[in-house]
Amino acid sequence: RPGHHVTASLYVPDGQGPFPGVLVPLGHSDDAKAYEVYQRICILLARRGFAALTFDPIGQGERRQFPEVEFGEYPSVFEHTLIGAASLMVGREVAHYFIWDAMRSLDYLAERPEVDAKRLGCTGISGGGTQTSYLMALDDRIEAAAPGCWITSFERLLPTRGVEDAEQHITGQIAAGMNHGDFPSMHAPKPTLLLAAKK
């Protein structure tokens, strides 16, 4: 998509590559790739010998779509809602754009000379866990995946928290009988670690 730029940061280990690569899609943080927790994750991966690439999702970090609007405590959530509604009006899911950006980021990671393109993984938390789940189901290059704090079930989610952000739902997936657990199933038999927390 010409002109559709994605801002990213690449963390490379010391020493001789090529290193295994890990794509780190991000959850909801207005600072996105500059958020301290996400920087720590990427630094930890680099210190453990992985090249880690993280990128700003649409509506976060350097990719704010409505920078002049004050949305309150969770700007990225409101941006995703607006972008999600606009996407539906043109017959697309906003998840389509999130997945496209992630796959093109994986292209970039795999093309780096420091990275072994045959050893690629993906891990993310919350919204990043959603993207990790989508990618491990849709992109065969992901050899190992660890989605964090997203895999649940609609039976558990809908009566408690309710609907999540626009990019975390695909229209018709409940009617089609598809649940969160189906994403890891599509990645089988490749290694998958489900990361979860109570709070």
N, C-alpha and C positions, 0 to 999 in steps of 0.2 A: 504494500500500500504506500505508494510514493507520498512523501510529505507527512506520513503518520509516524512520527518519531517516538521512540521508546528510550527513556533515560535509564541507565543501568550502572552498576558497579561490579567490577571483577576483582576477586580476591585470589591471589596466586601464592602458593606455598614457596618457601625458600628451597633452593636445590634444583636438581635437574628433572625436567618432565620427560615425557608427558605424564600428567597427573590425571587420576579419575576426576570427572567433572560433576558438580552438583548444581542443579538449578534450584534457586530458593525463591519461589513466588511468595508474595507478602500478604499478610492479613491487613486488617483495617487499622491503619495508623496514618495520620495526616502527614507525618514526616516521611512515610514510606521507607525507601532504602536508607534514609539518614536516621531513622529511629534507632536508638541505642541498642535495644534488644535484638533487632535484626542485624545490626552491625556485629554484635557479639556472636551470633550464630555463624555468620560468614567467616569471622576471624577464627573461631574455634575450628570450623571445617578446614580452613587454610593451614592452621597449625597442626592438624591431623593428616595433612598431605592431600587434601582435595582442593581443586580449583573451584571456587564458588561464584556463581553469577546470580545477582539479584537485580530486580528491575521494578520501576515504579508502575503500579497498575493505573489504569485510566481513573482520573478523579483523585489521585493521591500524589504527594510529593511534588515533583516538577511537572506533573501532568494534570494539575487542577484544571477543570473545564470552566469553572465559575469562580475565578480568584477574587472577583470584586464582591461576591455575595458572602455575607456572614451567616453561616448555617448553625452556629451554636457549638455545642460540645462535640459533636461527631460529624464534621463537614464531609468526610469521605462517604459515610453512609448515605447522607442526603444526595450527594453527587451521584452515587451509584443508582439511587432510586430514580432520579430525574433522567439519567442516561438510559436506565432500564426501560422506563416508560417510552422514551423517544425511540428506542430500538424496536420495541413491539409495534409502534406505529408504522414502521417501515418494513415490517415482516421479519425482523431478526430478533434474536435473543442477545442481550448484552454479554452473556456468557460466551457467545461466538467471538466477540472482540477480545475478551480476556484470554480465551484459549488460543486465538491467533497470535496475540502478543507473546504468550508463553512459548508456543512452538517456534516462533521466529527467534526468540531469545535462546532457545535450545539449539537452533541452527547456528547462531553466533558462537555459543559456547563450544559446540562440536568442531567448529572451524578454527578455533584458536590453536596455535602451534604448541601451546603449553598443555593442551588437553588431549587425552586419549578418547577419541570419539566412540570407542567400543565399550567404554566404562562410564556410562552416564546414569546419574540418579536424580531424584527430585524429593525435596522436603519443604513443607511450609505449615504455618499455623493459622487456624481460623480460616479467613478467606484464602490464605495461602494453602491451607489444607484442602480446601475446595478445589483450587486449581491443580494441586498435586494429584488429587483423586481423578479429575478429568484427564490430566496428562497421562497418568499411568494406565488409564483405560484406552486412550486414543493414540498414543505415540509409542510404537514398539522400540524406540531407542532408549526408553527408560528401563534400565536393567534392575534397579532397586528403587523402592519408593517408601516414604514415611510421611503420610498425611497426618497432621496434628490438629486435634480439637475441632473436627468437623464430622467425622463419621458417626452417625447415630441411626435412628430410624424415624420415619415420618410418624409412626405410632407414638413415639416418645416426644418428638419435637413439637408437633402441631398442638397438642393439648397443654404444653408447658410454655415455651418461649414463643411459639407461633412461627410465622413466616420470617425467613432470613432475608438478606439483601438480594437484590434483583439477579445478580450474577450467580447466586447460589441455588437457583431453581431453573429447570428447563420446563417450558410449557408442555403439559401433557404427560410428564414422567410418572406421576402418581396414577393417572388413568391407564397408563401402559404397564403398570405393575412394577415399575423400577424404583428401587429404594437405595439408600446410601451404600449399603453393603454390596450392591452389585458392582460398584466401581472397583473395589479390591478384587472381586471375583474375576473381572475382565483382565486383570493384570497377572493372574495365576498362570503358570506356576512360579513366576519370578518372585524374588524376595520382597516382602511387604511388611512393614512394621507400622501398626496403628498406634499413634500417640494420643493419649487422652488424659484429662484432668477433671477433677470434680469442681474446682473453682478456678 
